[in-house]
Amino acid sequence: MSSFRDDGAAALEWVASYLERVREYPVLSTVEPGRIRAALPPAAPEAPEPFAALLRDLDEVLMPGITHWQSPRYFAYFATTGGEPGILAELLIAGLNQVGILWRASPALQELEEVTLDWLRQLLGLPDPLHGHIEDTASSGLVTALAAARAARPERRVVVCSEHTHSSTTKAARLLELELRTVPADGTHAMRPDLVDLSNACALVATVGTTSSAAVDPVSLLADMTAAEGVWLHVDAAYAGAAAVCPELRHHFAGWERADSIGVNPHKWLFTPMDCSAFFSRRPDDLRRAFSLVPEYLRVSEDVVSLSEYASPLGRRFRALKLWATLRCYGREGLQAILREHVRLAALFESWVRAEPGWTVCAPRHFSLVCFRRDGGDEENEALLRRVNDSGEVFLSHTRLDGHYVLRLAIGNARTAEEDVRLAWDVLRREAAAL
Amino acid sequence: MSSFRDDGAAALEWVASYLERVREYPVLSTVEPGRIRAALPPAAPEAPEPFAALLRDLDEVLMPGITHWQSPRYFAYFATTGGEPGILAELLIAGLNQVGILWRASPALQELEEVTLDWLRQLLGLPDPLHGHIEDTASSGLVTALAAARAARPERRVVVCSEHTHSSTTKAARLLELELRTVPADGTHAMRPDLVDLSNACALVATVGTTSSAAVDPVSLLADMTAAEGVWLHVDAAYAGAAAVCPELRHHFAGWERADSIGVNPHKWLFTPMDCSAFFSRRPDDLRRAFSLVPEYLRVSEDVVSLSEYASPLGRRFRALKLWATLRCYGREGLQAILREHVRLAALFESWVRAEPGWTVCAPRHFSLVCFRRDGGDEENEALLRRVNDSGEVFLSHTRLDGHYVLRLAIGNARTAEEDVRLAWDVLRREAAAL
């Protein structure tokens, strides 16, 4: 154990020092495809190597290929945070190496998962009872939701979603051989309920905070419709769901308490390291109908339903421990303070764009994502984004809205301060002027 | 960062000290269902709590609910090891918090995953080229394999497997609405090729090292049959695959080099912390046909296929880093030494059972799993297992073979020594005598 303690101290110092100087790195990796691969040995070593060699190669070989999701100047896709409590919890998780194939294989894993998901349910203002479990990603959660919906109404083979629903719904529908019926969006990029057709539908996927523009589908209206038709309503709030921790933002979620299932990703905007995707359901029996299966070698005498009976994977990591660490070490007040600051910074950035001639805000801003563009052609905006990201100072991404190439600034890193957002705006204007 | 350094040092010391005294804990948790839940607060705290409070509650509240997978006296299901290199790698993984949604989001993540999977391919003696990626579990890998098989032959809706194939195949077939055709096994619990009917089959799942008894299906014969019929052959070697690192054990795998896909879990018998399931395929284009889907907001200029195009989840953790750490810090020789010792210990235990009147070995032993029982009724064996596990000294599990309740002793923890296996045998005989 002496080498474990020494190696561990070196690994810990590596992480502490990385987090201190993360602002110094170019945010988006600039390596060419294949360069990292070429710099690595073609085969595993014959003899054991010291852990120190790994830390050295992490610095020398891998770091140029790292895109710095931990940087406060990361504004692409949805910005995230591997918060300190969750980072250290991952060390504990690996040290304990629990494999939650069934309750007795780790009662603590299962019951902590149930309890922390219930804590999260309360933080989000969702009603009791709601069954909660953790998936790796929202994509897997979509498979779980649609599989349960299909099991509940096996004769209905259509999934209804909006043109802005995340691609994971398309992917899940393809896996489950369900037909996708796409509903056009309105001017705010939200699903138009007047165009929803639920015939033959087993499920409708509504989104609070779409990936393109963080648009909000009219969940309450949609819930009326799905309830009347007995159609499974899944609410994908993978990114925006965290905002419900703040009561003043809950109006965006009106109606989600009536959903059959809900996905919220603490690894997106709730400061939990990748991966941790919360899945809530009012209908756990339908999840079990789709997934439960207990072979002889897993049969036990306890009268407990194992969490593996609610989704595809049999084995599960002790992810609950990092969610527990995150919720406790930030506390409700700490989470709210960061979420509110992110929303304030996004509103500030939005106000700068609105006030500047030659720039346009392209979508309503509900949370911490701003969609905007420079007046002019798509090529100009695409070139602008390339120059901005090539500078290494900040990293933004794009989408397409109403036929236009649109830039996205997503705030979600717990270390992002006003100066970082200000820098993004300065770099954008500087590169636009230089174009 | 000062509190991160202090908290981190405390977490590291917690893990080091846990691993030193892991033999002292009762291996199987003895808590009643609901006890951990009842000991936890009903809601998340309002104000932030120190990380030290978490470590305290880990000891006082959670530890009674931990089943000690890290114990050298854990012999249930398949014994595993969260090895030290992988534990520390998890700290780095969380610190970097890479989210591999596409290549540019982390070139290092994608290329290290490709390289370490190729290292593993070579260690296993598998041919080049073979596309590799990491899944969370073998269950997810089964979904990937069967979805690709279905996409390749959409008109064929049958999956063929043996009566001893792992339940994840049944689960995946149900998810994909494929019909399962179960082939009877022979006296060694291996699939009988003379009873295989491939009509309308899109896939056949063969197993090297079944979960019940580590039986080996006749992969070479089955590969001849599937190749002739154009049926996808998936080889599930989740547990036993690691043994192929030792050339003298490779004869068990003859033919797997012709499989369309193969699953091997480094988190099972290759000393990598949960979760890390390797998936190899000769037909990556069929995986992409089933799963590839690139929406506008993920479109980039690089001509690179992202790993998310080969399976369900979009986001992925930097799992490759822990596999890299494990393969480097053990080295080929280090891995072989532990695997060989495990096989030697299993053979030794088997010889003790064979030599002892009143006990019977119930299946051929190919790897590190011994299936055995006390002569007598199922109730007696079931009661014996309960007494053994209640002692807390060791933990074994059971299965059912040829209609009998059978005990399983699985060796797979890197810290397991001969004295631990001897203890298991002593406890078994002591409790059998006391029955």
Contacts between the chains, C-beta under 8 A, distances in Angstrom:
chain1	res1	chain2	res2	distance
A	1	B	16	5.1
A	1	B	19	6.5
A	1	B	20	5.5
A	3	B	84	7.9
A	4	B	16	5.5
A	4	B	19	7.2
A	4	B	84	4.8
A	4	B	87	8.0
A	4	B	88	7.7
A	5	B	12	7.0
A	5	B	13	7.5
A	5	B	16	5.2
A	7	B	84	7.3
A	7	B	88	5.8
A	8	B	12	4.4
A	8	B	15	7.4
A	8	B	16	6.8
A	8	B	88	5.6
A	8	B	91	7.6
A	9	B	9	7.3
A	9	B	12	6.8
A	11	B	88	4.5
A	11	B	91	5.2
A	11	B	92	5.9
A	12	B	5	7.0
A	12	B	8	4.3
A	12	B	9	6.8
A	12	B	12	5.9
A	12	B	91	6.7
A	13	B	5	7.6
A	14	B	92	6.8
A	14	B	95	7.4
A	15	B	8	7.4
A	15	B	91	6.2
A	15	B	92	6.5
A	15	B	94	8.0
A	15	B	95	3.4
A	16	B	1	5.1
A	16	B	4	5.5
A	16	B	5	5.2
A	16	B	8	6.8
A	18	B	95	5.9
A	18	B	96	7.3
A	19	B	1	6.5
A	19	B	4	7.2
A	19	B	95	6.9
A	20	B	1	5.5
A	28	B	104	6.8
A	29	B	104	6.9
A	29	B	106	7.3
A	29	B	107	5.1
A	29	B	108	7.3
A	31	B	107	5.2
A	33	B	103	6.8
A	33	B	107	7.1
A	33	B	302	5.7
A	33	B	303	7.3
A	33	B	304	4.8
A	34	B	111	7.4
A	35	B	107	7.6
A	35	B	111	8.0
A	36	B	107	5.6
A	36	B	108	5.3
A	36	B	111	4.0
A	36	B	112	6.8
A	37	B	111	4.2
A	37	B	114	6.3
A	37	B	115	5.6
A	40	B	111	7.5
A	40	B	112	7.1
A	40	B	115	4.7
A	42	B	118	7.8
A	43	B	119	5.9
A	43	B	122	5.4
A	44	B	119	4.1
A	44	B	120	7.6
A	44	B	122	7.1
A	44	B	123	5.9
A	44	B	327	4.4
A	44	B	328	6.9
A	44	B	331	7.1
A	44	B	332	5.9
A	45	B	327	7.8
A	45	B	328	5.9
A	45	B	331	4.8
A	45	B	332	7.1
A	46	B	331	5.7
A	46	B	332	5.1
A	46	B	333	5.7
A	47	B	331	4.6
A	47	B	332	7.9
A	47	B	333	5.6
A	47	B	334	7.5
A	48	B	328	7.8
A	48	B	329	5.8
A	48	B	330	5.8
A	48	B	331	4.1
A	48	B	333	7.3
A	48	B	334	4.7
A	49	B	328	4.7
A	49	B	329	6.1
A	49	B	331	6.5
A	50	B	329	7.4
A	51	B	84	8.0
A	51	B	85	6.1
A	51	B	88	6.4
A	51	B	325	7.2
A	51	B	329	5.8
A	53	B	328	7.0
A	54	B	85	7.4
A	54	B	89	7.7
A	54	B	324	7.3
A	54	B	325	5.5
A	54	B	328	5.9
A	54	B	329	7.0
A	58	B	92	6.8
A	62	B	108	4.4
A	62	B	112	6.6
A	63	B	108	7.5
A	64	B	108	7.8
A	65	B	106	7.2
A	65	B	107	3.9
A	65	B	108	3.2
A	65	B	109	7.9
A	65	B	111	6.4
A	65	B	112	8.0
A	66	B	96	6.3
A	66	B	98	6.8
A	66	B	106	6.4
A	66	B	107	7.9
A	66	B	108	5.1
A	67	B	98	7.3
A	67	B	104	6.6
A	67	B	105	5.5
A	67	B	106	5.3
A	67	B	107	7.4
A	69	B	96	7.7
A	69	B	97	5.1
A	69	B	98	6.1
A	69	B	99	5.7
A	69	B	105	7.7
A	69	B	106	7.8
A	70	B	95	7.6
A	70	B	96	6.9
A	70	B	97	5.4
A	77	B	101	6.7
A	77	B	105	7.3
A	77	B	297	7.3
A	80	B	97	6.7
A	80	B	99	6.3
A	81	B	97	7.4
A	82	B	94	5.4
A	82	B	95	6.8
A	82	B	96	7.6
A	82	B	97	3.0
A	84	B	3	7.9
A	84	B	4	4.8
A	84	B	7	7.3
A	84	B	51	8.0
A	85	B	51	6.1
A	85	B	54	7.4
A	86	B	94	6.5
A	87	B	4	8.0
A	87	B	91	6.9
A	87	B	94	4.2
A	87	B	95	5.4
A	87	B	97	7.8
A	88	B	4	7.7
A	88	B	7	5.8
A	88	B	8	5.6
A	88	B	11	4.5
A	88	B	51	6.4
A	88	B	91	7.8
A	89	B	54	7.8
A	89	B	94	8.0
A	90	B	90	4.9
A	90	B	91	6.4
A	90	B	93	6.9
A	90	B	94	3.7
A	91	B	8	7.6
A	91	B	11	5.2
A	91	B	12	6.7
A	91	B	15	6.2
A	91	B	87	6.9
A	91	B	88	7.9
A	91	B	90	6.4
A	91	B	91	4.6
A	91	B	94	7.6
A	92	B	11	5.9
A	92	B	14	6.8
A	92	B	15	6.5
A	92	B	58	6.9
A	93	B	90	6.9
A	93	B	273	7.9
A	94	B	15	8.0
A	94	B	82	5.4
A	94	B	86	6.5
A	94	B	87	4.2
A	94	B	89	7.9
A	94	B	90	3.7
A	94	B	91	7.6
A	94	B	273	4.2
A	94	B	322	7.8
A	95	B	14	7.4
A	95	B	15	3.4
A	95	B	18	5.9
A	95	B	19	6.9
A	95	B	70	7.6
A	95	B	82	6.8
A	95	B	87	5.4
A	96	B	18	7.2
A	96	B	66	6.3
A	96	B	69	7.7
A	96	B	70	6.8
A	96	B	82	7.6
A	97	B	69	5.1
A	97	B	70	5.3
A	97	B	80	6.7
A	97	B	81	7.4
A	97	B	82	3.0
A	97	B	87	7.8
A	97	B	273	5.2
A	97	B	274	5.8
A	98	B	66	6.8
A	98	B	67	7.4
A	98	B	69	6.1
A	98	B	274	7.2
A	99	B	69	5.7
A	99	B	77	8.0
A	99	B	80	6.3
A	99	B	267	7.6
A	99	B	274	5.1
A	101	B	77	6.7
A	103	B	33	6.8
A	104	B	28	6.9
A	104	B	29	6.9
A	104	B	67	6.6
A	105	B	67	5.5
A	105	B	69	7.7
A	105	B	77	7.3
A	106	B	29	7.3
A	106	B	65	7.1
A	106	B	66	6.4
A	106	B	67	5.3
A	106	B	69	7.8
A	107	B	29	5.1
A	107	B	31	5.2
A	107	B	33	7.1
A	107	B	35	7.6
A	107	B	36	5.6
A	107	B	65	3.9
A	107	B	66	7.9
A	107	B	67	7.4
A	108	B	29	7.3
A	108	B	36	5.3
A	108	B	62	4.4
A	108	B	63	7.5
A	108	B	64	7.8
A	108	B	65	3.2
A	108	B	66	5.1
A	109	B	65	7.9
A	111	B	34	7.3
A	111	B	35	8.0
A	111	B	36	4.0
A	111	B	37	4.2
A	111	B	40	7.5
A	111	B	65	6.4
A	112	B	36	6.7
A	112	B	40	7.1
A	112	B	62	6.6
A	112	B	65	7.9
A	114	B	37	6.3
A	115	B	37	5.6
A	115	B	40	4.7
A	118	B	42	7.8
A	119	B	43	5.9
A	119	B	44	4.1
A	120	B	44	7.6
A	122	B	43	5.4
A	122	B	44	7.1
A	123	B	44	5.9
A	136	B	136	5.5
A	136	B	313	5.8
A	136	B	315	7.6
A	136	B	317	8.0
A	137	B	313	4.4
A	137	B	314	6.2
A	137	B	315	4.6
A	138	B	314	7.9
A	139	B	312	5.8
A	139	B	313	4.8
A	139	B	314	4.8
A	139	B	315	7.3
A	140	B	312	6.2
A	140	B	313	5.7
A	143	B	175	7.5
A	143	B	312	6.2
A	147	B	175	5.8
A	166	B	295	7.7
A	167	B	293	5.3
A	167	B	294	7.8
A	167	B	295	4.1
A	167	B	298	7.7
A	167	B	314	7.5
A	168	B	314	5.9
A	170	B	293	5.9
A	171	B	291	6.6
A	171	B	293	5.3
A	171	B	312	6.7
A	171	B	314	7.8
A	172	B	312	7.7
A	174	B	290	7.5
A	174	B	293	7.6
A	175	B	143	7.5
A	175	B	147	5.8
A	175	B	175	7.5
A	175	B	176	7.2
A	175	B	290	7.5
A	175	B	291	7.9
A	175	B	312	6.6
A	176	B	175	7.2
A	176	B	176	7.8
A	176	B	177	7.8
A	177	B	176	7.8
A	177	B	177	6.5
A	211	B	295	7.8
A	211	B	297	5.8
A	212	B	296	7.7
A	212	B	297	5.9
A	267	B	99	7.6
A	267	B	315	7.7
A	273	B	93	7.9
A	273	B	94	4.2
A	273	B	97	5.2
A	274	B	97	5.8
A	274	B	98	7.2
A	274	B	99	5.0
A	274	B	315	6.5
A	274	B	317	5.2
A	275	B	315	6.3
A	275	B	316	7.9
A	275	B	317	5.4
A	290	B	174	7.5
A	290	B	175	7.5
A	291	B	171	6.7
A	291	B	175	7.9
A	293	B	167	5.3
A	293	B	170	5.9
A	293	B	171	5.3
A	293	B	174	7.6
A	294	B	167	7.8
A	295	B	166	7.7
A	295	B	167	4.1
A	295	B	211	7.7
A	296	B	212	7.6
A	296	B	398	8.0
A	296	B	399	5.8
A	296	B	400	4.6
A	297	B	77	7.3
A	297	B	211	5.8
A	297	B	212	5.9
A	297	B	397	6.5
A	297	B	398	6.9
A	297	B	399	4.3
A	297	B	400	7.8
A	297	B	408	7.6
A	298	B	167	7.7
A	302	B	33	5.6
A	303	B	33	7.3
A	304	B	33	4.8
A	312	B	139	5.8
A	312	B	140	6.2
A	312	B	143	6.2
A	312	B	171	6.7
A	312	B	172	7.7
A	312	B	175	6.6
A	313	B	136	5.8
A	313	B	137	4.4
A	313	B	139	4.8
A	313	B	140	5.7
A	314	B	137	6.2
A	314	B	138	7.9
A	314	B	139	4.8
A	314	B	167	7.5
A	314	B	168	5.9
A	314	B	171	7.8
A	315	B	136	7.6
A	315	B	137	4.6
A	315	B	138	8.0
A	315	B	139	7.3
A	315	B	267	7.6
A	315	B	274	6.4
A	315	B	275	6.3
A	316	B	275	8.0
A	317	B	136	8.0
A	317	B	274	5.2
A	317	B	275	5.4
A	322	B	94	7.8
A	324	B	54	7.3
A	325	B	51	7.2
A	325	B	54	5.6
A	327	B	44	4.4
A	327	B	45	7.8
A	328	B	44	6.9
A	328	B	45	5.9
A	328	B	48	7.8
A	328	B	49	4.7
A	328	B	53	7.0
A	328	B	54	6.0
A	329	B	48	5.8
A	329	B	49	6.1
A	329	B	50	7.4
A	329	B	51	5.8
A	329	B	54	7.0
A	330	B	48	5.8
A	331	B	44	7.1
A	331	B	45	4.9
A	331	B	46	5.7
A	331	B	47	4.6
A	331	B	48	4.1
A	331	B	49	6.5
A	332	B	44	5.9
A	332	B	45	7.1
A	332	B	46	5.1
A	332	B	47	8.0
A	333	B	46	5.7
A	333	B	47	5.6
A	333	B	48	7.2
A	334	B	47	7.6
A	334	B	48	4.7
A	397	B	297	6.6
A	398	B	297	6.9
A	399	B	296	5.9
A	399	B	297	4.3
A	400	B	296	4.6
A	400	B	297	7.8
A	408	B	297	7.7
